[in-house]
C-alpha cells in the first residue's frame, strides 16, 4: 500500500463509522478523481482526492443520520399507536429481518437501494451520483427488492 493511500485511509477512517465505510469512501474518491482529472486540468490530484474523500465522508455521515432518524421516527409512531407487547416483539423481529436483508445486499446494490428508499433520490439523481445509467439503477433497485423479499420470506437459507 502506498503512503498516500495510507494517509487517506487514516484521514477518512476518523470521519466514518467503520473500516468498511472508509474503504468504500476511499474507492469512490479515487474513482471520482480519476473521472474528473480525465476531463479537467488538475493542479493537485492529492488535494482533490482528500477533498473528494472528505465530501464523501460528510455525505455518508448525513445519510447515516437520516437513516437513524427514520428508525427513531418509526419507533415513535409505533409508541403512539400503543401496540400490544406481542405486536412490538413481532415488529422488532420484522425490522431486524429487513435490516439483515438490506445488510446482506452487495455494497453497491445496498447503497443504491438506500439512496432511493431512504434518501429519496430519483433514479436519474442516483445514476448521476454513482456514474451509471438509469437502467443500471433500475436493475440494482429491482435486484435489491427481490433479494430483500426472498430474505424476509425465509428463502435466504438456500444461498
Secondary structure, 3 states (H helix, E strand, C coil): CCHHHHHHHHHHHCCCCCHHHHHHHHHHHHHHHHHHHHHCCCCCHHHHHHHHHHHHHHHHHHHHHHHHHHHHHHHHHHHHCCCCHHHHHHHHHHHHHHHHHHHCCCHHHHHHHHHHHCCCCCHHHHHHHHCCCHHHHHHHHHHHHHHHHHHHCCHHHHC
